[in-house]
Amino acid sequence: MAKRINEAAATNLLSPTKAKDLETKKAVYAAAGIPEYWVVDLVNSLLIVFRNPQANNYLSQQELNSGDISPLMFLDIKISITELFNAA
């Protein structure tokens, strides 16, 4: 069974053209109603999490470099941000 668009999530590795990931793609995903968009910045060991889309923007933005996070679709799964970057 196909997932509805509002149940999807997006993850992206930060590219050299940061504006594309942090502005253009973010606006497109928010406008499409994607509830969660993660940008992984490997250079700065930073996870940028956007949640709560409204129009072409997200109402919530977190920048994380430690701790744990759970994807909205899988709240029972915990991802260690420290381990994420140590593995990269």
C-alpha positions, 0 to 999 in steps of 0.5 A, a space after each residue: 500500500 502506498 504511503 500518503 504524502 503527509 506520512 512521508 519524511 525527507 532526509 538530505 545530505 547538505 550539498 556544497 550549494 547550501 541554499 538549495 537544501 536549506 531554502 529551495 528544497 525545504 520550501 518544496 517539501 513544506 508546500 507538499 506537506 512533508 511533516 519532517 525534513 532532515 538535513 545532515 551537515 557532515 562538515 559541521 557534524 550537525 543535524 538540522 531538523 525541520 518539522 510542522 510544515 505550513 505553506 512553504 516553510 516549517 514552523 519548527 527548526 532544530 540544530 542538533 549535534 548530540 543527544 537522541 532523536 526519533 523520526 515522527 513516523 517511528 517514535 519508538 526508534 531512537 537515533 543517536 546523533 553522536 553515533 550518526 556522525 562518528 559513523 560518517 
